Amino acid sequence: VDSSPELEPLARTNPRVERTRANVLAVARELLLERGPIDLTFSVLSQRSGVTRQTLYRHWATRAALLADLVLAGPDVGYPEPGSNPRAVIVEFLTSLRAGMNDPPTAAAVLAIAAQAARDPDSAAALKSIIDDRRNALNHLLAQTGYQVGEDEFAGLCGPIMYRQLLAHGTATDELIQRTVDAWLA
Amino acid sequence: VDSSPELEPLARTNPRVERTRANVLAVARELLLERGPIDLTFSVLSQRSGVTRQTLYRHWATRAALLADLVLAGPDVGYPEPGSNPRAVIVEFLTSLRAGMNDPPTAAAVLAIAAQAARDPDSAAALKSIIDDRRNALNHLLAQTGYQVGEDEFAGLCGPIMYRQLLAHGTATDELIQRTVDAWLA
């Protein structure tokens, strides 16, 4: 099992720690594209990044935590501003979600975590942390509207886009995003 | 590559062929639960089922085709009847979809095909065949209502359920199903 609970986790505020993290995530993104998620092990990552396995474990206690960090760090696709119109804010949020899922390493990491979640509690926890993080982010953007999105609405809003991008291997069109938001805000 | 195009595909109408297919799919379901999708290779399947690899290839030209067949054969979860009320028909369809996705080997197979689709055209084609099959099935159930579901509506209806069951590793509640149908039929 990829887990070394005796190691102290590293403080993210240290610039050297942050640089190592960014370098390893960049290598992990390359490996996901080249070889797929199966071969993204801490051994291979250590070889390719030149960072020891022990240091990798101090950054990420598990492989699932690394994949989740890769998803949340995401590609640089721009991010919506808070706003006063719920429809506009949610459309922008879902457009940014789509851009993230259009990034092949991010999509591969989400599917890999989801596939492992049935058999691996670390992956199930990582999945939950990603979803909670994203729903909180949307509700933060919506704060000034007074409108907040519950778990079912979040599934209703993100589901069609995630389904189209990840499970149906297609592209969520602007029209699908707009129709989804209109359906749920009605 | 798991592909032997020179072999004739087998006729599904032959009872012996059908029996072999059912046996192999049952073994594949066990393997998906025990070991996960990575180890579901034609070699391991051949060893475990006692069916030669050549015969396996005559049933399924590719591993993706086998996984898609496993998804479409599905668990025995009941299936809706056609009806005259679109809302009732779609709620029953999504309830049956949820029951299918609650079946761990089916869920694992869908995620495995989706994860491979980005890198493997056979998996992308298998995914498309599953989705087209399911949308046609829903539209068949809806035939007498005069209402038909397009690609975006299908994503809007199935997306939240597939997202919750497969990507968020949870259970789509009856309420989520009903709210999704109400949102899209409004």
Interface residues (C-beta under 8 A of the other chain):
Chain A: G36 P37 I38 P104 A107 A108 V110 L111 A112 A114 A115 A117 A118 R119 A124 L127 K128 I131 D152 A155 G156 C158 G159 P160 I161 M162 Y163 R164 L166 L167 A168 H169 A172 T173 E175 L176 R179 T180 A183 W184 A186
Chain B: G36 P37 I38 P104 A107 A108 V110 L111 A112 A114 A115 A117 A118 R119 A124 L127 K128 I131 D152 A155 G156 C158 G159 P160 I161 M162 Y163 R164 L166 L167 A168 H169 A172 T173 E175 L176 R179 T180 A183 W184 A186
